[in-house]
């Protein structure tokens, strides 16, 4: 029996989307994380008049890396169990 190859997510794509699009780019890695970061980015943007927006962008990049790593590990575990 051949093992089915499930699609994994690319670290490079996730990082580039998070760098250039911030929380919108995070939708590639995790939908829930993107929604959370959208809310946080809007709040920080209003509170700091836009000067603190680099903080959520850095968090988005880190979150994208963690989310893609977690997704790919889950896919790897599914393939190896089958």
MMTF fields as JSON, N, C-alpha, C and O atoms, coordinates in Angstrom:
{
  "mmtfVersion": "1.0.0",
  "mmtfProducer": "UNKNOWN",
  "numBonds": 327,
  "numAtoms": 328,
  "numGroups": 82,
  "numChains": 1,
  "numModels": 1,
  "chainsPerModel": [1],
  "groupsPerChain": [82],
  "chainIdList": ["A"],
  "bondAtomList": [4, 2, 8, 6, 12, 10, 16, 14, 20, 18, 24, 22, 28, 26, 32, 30, 36, 34, 40, 38, 44, 42, 48, 46, 52, 50, 56, 54, 60, 58, 64, 62, 68, 66, 72, 70, 76, 74, 80, 78, 84, 82, 88, 86, 92, 90, 96, 94, 100, 98, 104, 102, 108, 106, 112, 110, 116, 114, 120, 118, 124, 122, 128, 126, 132, 130, 136, 134, 140, 138, 144, 142, 148, 146, 152, 150, 156, 154, 160, 158, 164, 162, 168, 166, 172, 170, 176, 174, 180, 178, 184, 182, 188, 186, 192, 190, 196, 194, 200, 198, 204, 202, 208, 206, 212, 210, 216, 214, 220, 218, 224, 222, 228, 226, 232, 230, 236, 234, 240, 238, 244, 242, 248, 246, 252, 250, 256, 254, 260, 258, 264, 262, 268, 266, 272, 270, 276, 274, 280, 278, 284, 282, 288, 286, 292, 290, 296, 294, 300, 298, 304, 302, 308, 306, 312, 310, 316, 314, 320, 318, 324, 322],
  "bondOrderList": [1, 1, 1, 1, 1, 1, 1, 1, 1, 1, 1, 1, 1, 1, 1, 1, 1, 1, 1, 1, 1, 1, 1, 1, 1, 1, 1, 1, 1, 1, 1, 1, 1, 1, 1, 1, 1, 1, 1, 1, 1, 1, 1, 1, 1, 1, 1, 1, 1, 1, 1, 1, 1, 1, 1, 1, 1, 1, 1, 1, 1, 1, 1, 1, 1, 1, 1, 1, 1, 1, 1, 1, 1, 1, 1, 1, 1, 1, 1, 1, 1],
  "groupList": [{"groupName": "UNK", "atomNameList": ["N", "CA", "C", "O"], "elementList": ["N", "C", "C", "O"], "formalChargeList": [0, 0, 0, 0], "bondAtomList": [1, 0, 2, 1, 3, 2], "bondOrderList": [1, 1, 2], "singleLetterCode": "X", "chemCompType": "L-PEPTIDE LINKING"}],
  "groupTypeList": [0, 0, 0, 0, 0, 0, 0, 0, 0, 0, 0, 0, 0, 0, 0, 0, 0, 0, 0, 0, 0, 0, 0, 0, 0, 0, 0, 0, 0, 0, 0, 0, 0, 0, 0, 0, 0, 0, 0, 0, 0, 0, 0, 0, 0, 0, 0, 0, 0, 0, 0, 0, 0, 0, 0, 0, 0, 0, 0, 0, 0, 0, 0, 0, 0, 0, 0, 0, 0, 0, 0, 0, 0, 0, 0, 0, 0, 0, 0, 0, 0, 0],
  "groupIdList": [1, 2, 3, 4, 5, 6, 7, 8, 9, 10, 11, 12, 13, 14, 15, 16, 17, 18, 19, 20, 21, 22, 23, 24, 25, 26, 27, 28, 29, 30, 31, 32, 33, 34, 35, 36, 37, 38, 39, 40, 41, 42, 43, 44, 45, 46, 47, 48, 49, 50, 51, 52, 53, 54, 55, 56, 57, 58, 59, 60, 61, 62, 63, 64, 65, 66, 67, 68, 69, 70, 71, 72, 73, 74, 75, 76, 77, 78, 79, 80, 81, 82],
  "secStructList": [7, 7, 7, 7, 7, 7, 7, 7, 7, 7, 2, 2, 2, 2, 2, 2, 2, 2, 2, 2, 2, 6, 6, 6, 4, 4, 4, 4, 6, 7, 2, 2, 2, 2, 2, 2, 2, 2, 2, 2, 2, 2, 2, 2, 2, 2, 2, 6, 6, 6, 6, 6, 2, 2, 2, 2, 2, 2, 2, 2, 2, 2, 2, 2, 2, 2, 2, 2, 2, 2, 2, 2, 2, 2, 2, 2, 2, 2, 2, 2, 2, 7],
  "xCoordList": [0.827, 0.0, 0.872, 1.853, 0.521, 1.293, 0.712, -0.498, 1.615, 1.179, 0.731, 1.366, -0.373, -0.895, -0.068, 0.245, 0.282, 1.053, 0.094, -0.531, -0.014, -0.876, -0.081, 1.125, -0.735, -0.014, 0.462, -0.271, 1.688, 2.228, 2.298, 2.129, 2.544, 2.651, 4.124, 4.942, 4.432, 5.804, 6.156, 5.405, 7.322, 7.799, 8.083, 7.766, 8.681, 9.078, 7.85, 7.831, 6.832, 5.606, 4.958, 4.526, 4.894, 4.287, 5.036, 4.413, 6.357, 7.162, 6.997, 6.81, 7.063, 6.931, 5.548, 5.431, 4.515, 3.171, 3.021, 2.405, 3.581, 3.503, 4.319, 3.915, 5.453, 6.279, 5.564, 5.476, 5.054, 4.494, 3.041, 2.613, 2.281, 0.859, 0.459, -0.683, 1.377, 1.072, 0.006, 0.101, -1.018, -2.061, -2.859, -3.369, -2.974, -3.68, -2.89, -3.486, -1.583, -0.749, -0.749, -0.429, -1.108, -1.149, -2.284, -2.279, -3.263, -4.354, -3.836, -4.479, -2.702, -2.108, -1.743, -1.932, -1.224, -0.745, -1.85, -1.975, -2.655, -3.692, -4.793, -4.527, -6.008, -7.136, -7.422, -7.614, -7.45, -7.728, -6.645, -6.951, -5.389, -4.289, -4.389, -4.096, -4.803, -4.94, -6.043, -5.874, -7.161, -8.253, -7.85, -8.159, -7.158, -6.68, -5.711, -5.811, -4.774, -3.772, -4.37, -3.862, -5.427, -6.111, -6.686, -6.536, -7.341, -7.92, -6.822, -6.933, -5.769, -4.668, -3.979, -3.626, -3.791, -3.132, -3.968, -3.427, -5.266, -6.137, -6.09, -5.997, -6.153, -6.111, -4.781, -4.759, -3.686, -2.363, -2.199, -1.607, -2.715, -2.626, -3.345, -2.83, -4.53, -5.274, -4.633, -4.53, -4.214, -3.643, -2.329, -2.072, -1.502, -0.188, -0.152, 0.919, -1.331, -1.428, -0.573, -0.042, -0.44, 0.278, 1.763, 2.426, 2.294, 3.73, 4.141, 5.308, 3.229, 3.556, 3.21, 3.176, 2.95, 2.501, 3.578, 3.259, 4.839, 5.891, 5.806, 6.212, 5.295, 5.204, 4.28, 4.694, 3.055, 2.209, 2.777, 2.561, 3.499, 4.077, 5.134, 5.209, 5.937, 6.938, 6.239, 6.65, 5.186, 4.427, 3.794, 3.753, 3.301, 2.717, 3.74, 3.423, 4.945, 5.988, 6.296, 6.388, 6.452, 6.739, 5.575, 5.782, 4.351, 3.163, 3.032, 2.634, 3.362, 3.29, 4.257, 3.909, 5.461, 6.456, 5.971, 6.057, 5.463, 4.977, 3.774, 3.688, 2.844, 1.628, 1.949, 1.393, 2.836, 3.199, 3.945, 3.723, 4.818, 5.535, 4.549, 4.673, 3.588, 2.586, 1.734, 1.47, 1.312, 0.505, 1.279, 0.752, 2.521, 3.329, 3.606, 3.643, 3.801, 3.977, 2.716, 2.787, 1.549, 0.292, 0.121, -0.294, 0.434, 0.348, 1.313, 0.952, 2.539, 3.529, 3.034, 3.195, 2.428, 1.901, 0.749, 0.646, -0.114, -1.228, -0.708, -1.19, 0.268, 0.829, 1.514, 1.377, 2.248, 2.966, 2.063, 2.437, 0.891, -0.021, -0.76, -1.146, -0.947, -1.753, -1.058, -1.647],
  "yCoordList": [-1.185, 0.0, 1.249, 1.33, 2.198, 3.445, 4.429, 4.502, 5.174, 6.173, 7.421, 7.87, 7.964, 9.187, 10.38, 10.495, 11.254, 12.441, 13.605, 14.079, 14.057, 15.194, 16.487, 16.505, 17.55, 18.814, 19.441, 19.499, 19.898, 20.619, 22.096, 22.48, 22.909, 24.348, 24.752, 24.164, 25.756, 26.214, 27.273, 28.226, 27.089, 28.084, 29.413, 30.478, 29.342, 30.568, 31.379, 32.598, 30.711, 31.407, 32.036, 33.187, 31.281, 31.8, 33.021, 34.006, 32.968, 34.09, 35.305, 36.42, 35.105, 36.23, 36.877, 38.102, 36.061, 36.619, 37.397, 38.463, 36.869, 37.571, 38.862, 39.858, 38.859, 40.07, 41.151, 42.3, 40.782, 41.791, 42.15, 43.27, 41.214, 41.464, 41.468, 41.788, 41.119, 41.124, 40.106, 38.948, 40.528, 39.593, 39.003, 37.887, 39.728, 39.196, 38.005, 37.008, 38.11, 37.024, 35.818, 34.705, 36.043, 34.95, 33.968, 32.847, 34.381, 33.476, 32.216, 31.169, 32.295, 31.115, 30.063, 28.868, 30.5, 29.57, 29.147, 27.964, 30.102, 29.799, 30.848, 32.047, 30.398, 31.319, 31.968, 33.181, 31.169, 31.708, 32.705, 33.772, 32.359, 33.263, 34.571, 35.637, 34.49, 35.7, 36.599, 37.817, 36.011, 36.813, 37.482, 38.651, 36.728, 37.288, 38.436, 39.493, 38.222, 39.254, 40.46, 41.569, 40.283, 41.422, 42.338, 43.559, 41.731, 42.513, 43.211, 44.401, 42.484, 43.058, 44.18, 45.21, 43.981, 45.002, 46.273, 47.376, 46.131, 47.31, 48.048, 49.275, 47.314, 47.949, 48.664, 49.82, 47.992, 48.612, 49.799, 50.81, 49.688, 50.793, 52.029, 53.139, 51.856, 53.003, 53.587, 54.805, 52.727, 53.197, 53.947, 54.952, 53.464, 54.078, 55.003, 55.442, 55.295, 56.132, 55.593, 56.367, 54.286, 53.637, 53.432, 52.739, 54.022, 53.904, 52.535, 52.159, 51.797, 50.496, 49.32, 48.183, 49.565, 48.481, 47.458, 46.372, 47.776, 46.782, 45.619, 44.506, 45.846, 44.784, 43.649, 42.49, 43.935, 42.829, 42.138, 40.941, 42.87, 42.246, 41.208, 40.142, 41.517, 40.559, 39.337, 38.199, 39.59, 38.486, 37.632, 36.408, 38.259, 37.509, 36.592, 35.454, 37.072, 36.26, 35.045, 33.922, 35.276, 34.176, 33.182, 31.969, 33.713, 32.865, 32.046, 30.882, 32.637, 31.913, 30.736, 29.646, 30.951, 29.865, 28.736, 27.564, 29.09, 28.07, 27.327, 26.105, 28.054, 27.431, 26.485, 25.39, 26.9, 26.034, 24.798, 23.695, 24.979, 23.838, 22.85, 21.641, 23.353, 22.498, 21.778, 20.582, 22.5, 21.897, 20.786, 19.696, 21.069, 20.068, 18.846, 17.727, 19.035, 17.889, 17.045, 15.816, 17.707, 16.961, 16.151, 14.993, 16.746, 16.028, 14.841, 13.748, 15.058, 13.987, 12.833, 11.666, 13.167, 12.116, 11.354, 10.138, 12.044, 11.38, 10.409, 9.281, 10.848, 10.0, 8.771, 7.67, 8.95, 7.829, 6.857, 5.695, 7.277, 6.37, 5.483, 4.357, 6.013, 5.306, 4.26, 3.612],
  "zCoordList": [0.0, 0.0, 0.0, 0.74, -0.812, -0.837, 0.169, 0.386, 0.766, 1.729, 0.994, 0.04, 1.463, 0.857, 1.323, 2.508, 0.41, 0.76, 0.963, 0.014, 2.192, 2.507, 2.351, 2.597, 1.95, 1.729, 3.041, 4.028, 3.019, 4.166, 3.817, 2.66, 4.813, 4.6, 4.615, 5.322, 3.829, 3.671, 4.716, 4.928, 5.37, 6.324, 5.635, 6.166, 4.452, 3.742, 3.356, 3.522, 2.844, 2.463, 3.699, 3.66, 4.788, 6.021, 6.538, 6.935, 6.536, 7.031, 6.118, 6.605, 4.808, 3.879, 3.965, 3.94, 4.064, 4.193, 5.495, 5.517, 6.578, 7.867, 7.837, 8.437, 7.154, 7.072, 6.26, 6.693, 5.087, 4.195, 4.49, 4.211, 5.05, 5.282, 6.756, 7.087, 7.628, 9.06, 9.398, 8.993, 10.143, 10.567, 9.403, 9.512, 8.3, 7.141, 6.561, 6.155, 6.526, 6.036, 6.955, 6.537, 8.202, 9.173, 8.876, 9.385, 8.051, 7.685, 6.993, 7.072, 6.326, 5.682, 6.724, 6.495, 7.856, 8.877, 9.832, 10.148, 10.295, 11.28, 11.224, 11.31, 11.082, 10.987, 12.34, 12.422, 13.389, 14.723, 15.136, 15.668, 14.893, 15.217, 14.457, 14.999, 13.196, 12.383, 12.928, 12.997, 13.311, 13.864, 15.178, 15.413, 16.026, 17.3, 17.042, 17.664, 16.123, 15.85, 15.138, 15.3, 14.361, 13.754, 14.825, 14.766, 15.799, 16.889, 17.688, 17.984, 18.036, 18.805, 18.028, 18.602, 16.733, 15.913, 15.842, 15.925, 15.691, 15.657, 16.986, 17.013, 18.082, 19.407, 19.623, 20.046, 19.339, 19.518, 18.58, 18.959, 17.366, 16.42, 16.912, 16.779, 17.482, 17.997, 19.254, 19.4, 20.141, 21.409, 21.196, 21.86, 20.279, 20.071, 18.852, 18.433, 18.284, 17.076, 15.934, 15.137, 15.85, 14.768, 15.013, 14.241, 16.076, 16.32, 16.862, 16.746, 17.439, 18.02, 17.132, 17.604, 15.853, 14.978, 14.644, 14.16, 14.89, 14.612, 15.594, 15.258, 16.783, 17.797, 17.329, 17.367, 16.892, 16.41, 15.175, 14.988, 14.33, 13.148, 13.531, 12.922, 14.526, 15.003, 15.613, 15.39, 16.379, 16.973, 15.874, 15.995, 14.807, 13.683, 13.029, 12.682, 12.862, 12.242, 13.115, 12.619, 14.41, 15.336, 15.373, 15.349, 15.432, 15.485, 14.204, 14.254, 13.061, 11.791, 11.782, 11.328, 12.278, 12.323, 13.224, 12.859, 14.396, 15.341, 14.765, 14.886, 14.137, 13.6, 12.442, 12.364, 11.552, 10.425, 10.924, 10.425, 11.894, 12.469, 13.098, 12.902, 13.839, 14.476, 13.427, 13.551, 12.41, 11.333, 10.631, 10.409, 10.288, 9.583, 10.452, 9.939, 11.759, 12.656, 12.712, 12.714, 12.758, 12.772, 11.49, 11.538, 10.361, 9.082, 9.072, 8.637, 9.551, 9.608, 10.476, 10.119, 11.621, 12.509, 11.859, 12.026, 11.122, 10.453, 9.4, 9.294, 8.628, 7.575, 8.158, 7.624, 9.248, 9.851, 10.576, 10.735, 11.025, 11.7, 10.698, 11.01, 9.489, 8.477, 7.754, 6.889]
}
